[in-house]
Amino acid sequence: MKNTWKIYLLALITFMVSTSEYVIAGILDKVAASTNISVSAAGQLITVFALANAIGSPLVVMVTTKLNQRKLLTLSLVLMVLGSVMIFTLPGFGFLIVSRIILALGSGVFAIAAKTVAAKLAPPEKQAGAIGIVILGFSAAIIIGVPIGRLVATSYDWKLIFVGIGVLSLLSIFLIIRTIPALNNGAAVPLGKQLSYLKNPKILMGLGVTFFWQLGYGVMYSYIAPFLLTVTSMSGQEVSGALFAFGIATLIGSKFGGFMTDWIGNPRTLVGGLVVHVIALVLLSTIARSTFVAIPLLMLWSFSAWSSGPGLQYNLVWLAPEASGIMLSLYGSFIQLGIAAAAGIGGIAVRSTSVHAVSWIGAVSVAIAAIITAISFSLNRKVAKYKNAV
């Protein structure tokens, strides 16, 4: 592909943009200390980001349908610069909330536009691969961005992270203007049409699984740094290393989940991954008292959690192949809603009991996802047998 380097450029910028979302979980204790608020209150920064991303980003894209893709990418990066500047210049938790909303809109719009542009830059037979390259930017943000952010926050000031993001966003604007063609925007899918698919019970169950899976994962991940510092007594430097190991496991788990889905089928892969996810969270709650034990369990949790992602998306597309784009859009929205709910519920739990509670809440939520999944696949098999008999 002659445009391959442009697609990798989009992936690189996606890494930077996504780091602005995920890095907060790794430095939550630092943010809380510097703003004189509790860790549970700081966790709401994750909630507002996710809600703004899930609800605001699609609305921005719909309102800006007359803009070409280059202008849309540029607009999203302008929002990234604005949000970053607000974080390191304006004092107070209120301005921090506003800046997170602006960053959420910027990163959400960029993610949508980048995948669209990548698909258009690639030949038809390689469009899925082009989108996959952009998605690597999201994984890299967790593997590299979060641990580096933790290291910067421990050694210097956490706001320096957003100084870097602001500078890189400004540089990215010039790169986008110089390299990305002014591709026409596709027709927007009305929100009403997207919501109409929620009337299908099978799709609703699939989205329900997505929500509870993300809630279970997110409630633990949102408070991972305080959890590791409190429950396992890790040092700040050890937490950075643990988050790096966690990130590596996410990439391996995602690849493994896709491979196993193709090899043994989606039902066994998805249910099996969710069961291991529950077990990993329970073990983190009960026996992770040292760094030596916690890091392998952390990797098992990350591996099992991310192994479910390919199967969840494949299942939704399989249920409505004629509307794969809408299904993936709904999947993204339910992911962000799960993140928002996770941060909110986790904040209440941490404030009311202790940070130790988040792993148990996560285990229960993922168990609910596993039960819904098993019931859904069982019903599908019964329907298929009935149709074959008739």
N, C-alpha and C positions, 0 to 999 in steps of 0.2 A: 504494500500500500504506500503510495507516494505521500499520503497524508499521515502516516503512522506517527511521525515525530510531533505533529500537531495534537494528535490524540493523547500522546504521552505528556505533552505540555498541559493539557486539560487535567490529566490525572494528577500531575504534580501540584497544580493549583488547587485541585480538589483536596489533596492531602493537607495543604495549608488551611483551607477554608474549614475542613472537617475538624481539624485540631482545635479550632475555636469552640466547637461544641463539646468534644470529649474531654478536653484537658481539665475542665472544671472539676470533674469527678476525682481526678488525681491530686488536686490541690485544695480540696474543699476546706480542710482544716486551716490552711494558710489564709484563704479568703475570709473565713470566719474570724480568725484572730486579728487580721488587719482592719476589719470593718466593725470590730467589737460587737459581733452578733454570735448566736449559737450556731453549731454545725447544722442543726435541723433547719434553722432559718436560712442559712446559706444554701442548703439543698434546694430551696425554692427557685434558685437561679437556673437549675436544671429544668424545673417544672415550666417556668415561663418560656424558656428557650424552646422546649419541645412543643408547647401549645402554639406559640407563634409560628414555629416551623410547620406544624401540621395544618393549621388553619390559615395562617397568613400567606405562606409561600404560594399555594395554589391560587389564591385570590389575586396576588400580585401578577402571576403569570397570565391569568385570565384577563386582567385589566390592561396588560401591556401586549396584547396579541398583535397589535399593529407594529410593534418594534421587531426588527430583525434580530437574529440570534446573537450577533456580535454586540448590538446595543444592549440586549438583555443581560449578557454576560458582564458587560461594562457596568451597567446599573447595579448589578448584584455586588460587584467589587467596590463600587463607590459606597454602598451601604456597609460593607466590611470595614472600609477605612473609617467611616463616620463612627461606627460602633466601637472600634478599637481606640480611636482618639478620645471618645467619651470616657472609656474605662480608665485611661491613665492621666486624664486631665481634670475630670469632675469628681468631687468628693461625695461620699455618702452612699448608703445602700440603695436609695431611691433611684439615683442616676445609674447605678450599677444594673438595676432591673431594666431600666429603659435601654441601656446599651446592649443588654443581652437580647432583648426583643429585636433590636435593629440588626444585630449579628445573626440572629435566627432567620430573619427575612433574607438577608444577604446570602447566607450559606445555603438556605433552602432553594432559593431561586437559582443560584449558581449550579447546584446539583442537578436540578431539572434541566436547565439549559445545556449543561456540559454533556449529559448523556444523549440529549437530542442532537447536539452538534456532532458528537463522536459517531453516532449512527449515520448521519448524513455525509460525513467525510469518508466513511468506509464504503467499499463496494457492497452490494446487497448480500452476498454470501458470507461477508465477514462483519456484519453489523453487530451481531450478538457479542462477538469477540471484542469489538471496539468499545461497547458499553462495559464489558467485563474489565477492560483496561482502566477505564475511568473509576470503576468501583474499587479497584485496587487502592485508589487514593484514600478511600474511607478506611480500609483495613490498615493502611500505613499510618494513618492518624492515631490509631489505637496502639499499633506495634511500636512506632517511633515517637510520634508527637506527644502522647501522654507521659511516657517515661522522661523524655527530655524536658517537658514542662515541669514535671515534679522536681527534676534536678535543678532547673533554673530557680524555681520557687524556694527550694531548700537552701541554695547557695546565695541567692541574691534577693530579688523581689518578684512576686508572682505577676505583677503588672508589666514587667519587662517582656513577658510572653506576648502580650497584646501589642506592645510596641513593635515587636518583630512581625506580628501578623499584620499590623497596619502598614508597615513599610513594604512588606512583601505584597500586600494587596495593591498598593499604589504602583509598584513595579509591574504587577500582573496586568493592570489596566493598559499600560503601554504595550505589553507583549500581546495582549488580546487584540488591540486595535491594529497592530502591525502584522499579525499572523493569521487571525481567524477571518474567513470571508463572511460577507454580510448575507448569510443564508436566510431565506424566507422562513417565517414562523408558520407552523402547521395550525390547522383550525383547532380551537380550544374545545374540549369536551365539556358541555354544560354540567354544572354541579348536579342538577336534577337527574340527568342520565346516569351519572356515577352512583348516586344514592339509590337509584331504582334497582340496582343489582343486590342491594341489601334485603330485598324481598325474597330472594332465593335462600331457603333454609340452609342448604349445603354451603353456599358462599358465606352466609352469616356465621355458621359454625367454624369455617376456615379462618375467618377474620377474628372470631372469638378466641381461637387457639393462638393466633398471632398476638392478640392483646395480652392474654394471660402469660404466654411465654415471655414476652418482652417485659411485662410487669415483674415477673419472677426474677428475670435476669437483671433488669434495671434497678430494682429496689436494693439489690446487693451492690451493683456496680456504682450506683450514685454515691454510696457511702463506703466505698472500698478502702480509701486511704484511712479514714478514722477507724474502720474495722480492723485493718492490719496493724495500725499503731496501738490500738487498745487491746484487742483480743490476742494477737500473737506477739505483742510487745516488740515489733520490728522498729528499727531506727529509720530515720528519714531516707538515708541512702539505701537501706535494704528494701524499702517500699518502692523506690525507683527501679531496682533490679527485679523485684517481684512483678511490677507492672510491665516491664519489658518481656519477661517470661510469659506473662498473661497474654500479651499482644501476639507473640509468636504462636501460641496455642490457638488463638482465634483464627489465624490464617490457615493453619493446618486443619483445624476442625471444619472450616468452611469448605476447603478442598475435599476433605474426606467425606463430608456429608453429600456433596455432589456425586462423588465416585460411588458411594454405597447406594445412593438412590437409583443410579443407573444399573448397578450390579444386582442388588437383592430386592429392589422395589421401594417405593416411597413409604408404604405403611410400616414395614418393619424398621426401616431406617429412622423414620420420624418418631415412632413410639419408643424405640430403643434409645434414641438420643435424649428424649425428654425424661425417660426413667433414670438414665445415668446422670442427667442434669440435677434431678431431685436428690439422688444419692450423694452427689458431690457437695451440694449445699448443706445437707444434713451433716456430712463429715466435717465440713468447715465449721459448723456450729458446735460440734462436739469434741473433736480431737485436734484441731489446728491451734496448738498452744505454743508452737515454736516455728521459727523460720524454716527449719529442715522439713517439717511436716506440712506447713502451710503452702509453700510454693508448689510442690507437686499437686496438692489438692486444688490450688488456684488454677493450675494449668488444666487439670481434669475438668473442672467446672467450665472454664473458657472453651475448651475443646468440645465438650458435649453441647454447650449452649449454641455455639456457632455452627455445629454440624446440622442443626435443625433449619437454619436459614434457607438453604437451597430447596429443601423439601417443602417448606411452607409456601414459598413462591411458586414452585412447580405445581403444587396442589391447586392453588387458586387459578393459575393459568389453565390447568387441565379442566377445571370446573366450568370455565367460560373462555374457551380458546378464541372465540370471535371477538373478545374484548380484553385481550391480554394487557394492553396498555392501561385500561381502566383498572383492571385487577391489581396491577403493580402499583398504580397510584394509590388505590385504597389500602394496599399493603403498607405503603410508606406512611400514610396518614395514621393507620392503626399502630404502627411501630412508634411514632412520635407520641400518640395518645398514651400508649403503654409507658413510655419514658416519663411523661408528665405525671401520670398516676403513681408511678413508682417513686418518684422524688417526693411527691406530696405525702403518700402513705408512709414512706420511709422516714420523712421528717417528723410526722406525728409519733411514730414508733420510737424514734431516737429520743424525742423530747419527753415522752411519757414513760418509757422504760429505760432501754440502753441501746447502744449501737449493735449489740449482740442479737437483737430481735430481727434485724433485717434479713439475716440468712434464713431464719425460720419462716418468715413471711414469704420470702422468695421460693422456698421449697414447697409451701402449700400452693402458691399460685401456679408454679410449673406442674405440680401434680394435677391441678384442675385442668390445665392445658392437655396433659397426657390422657386424662379420662375422656375429655371431649373428643380428642383425636381418635382414641380407640372406638368410641361410640360411632363417630362419623364414618370411619372406614368399615365398621361392622354393618352399618345401615346401607352403605354403598354396595357391599357384597351381597346383602339380602335382596336389594333392588335388582342387581345384575342377575342373580339366580332366578328371580321371579320372571324377569323379561325373557331369559333363555328358556324357561319352562313354558311360557306362553307362546 
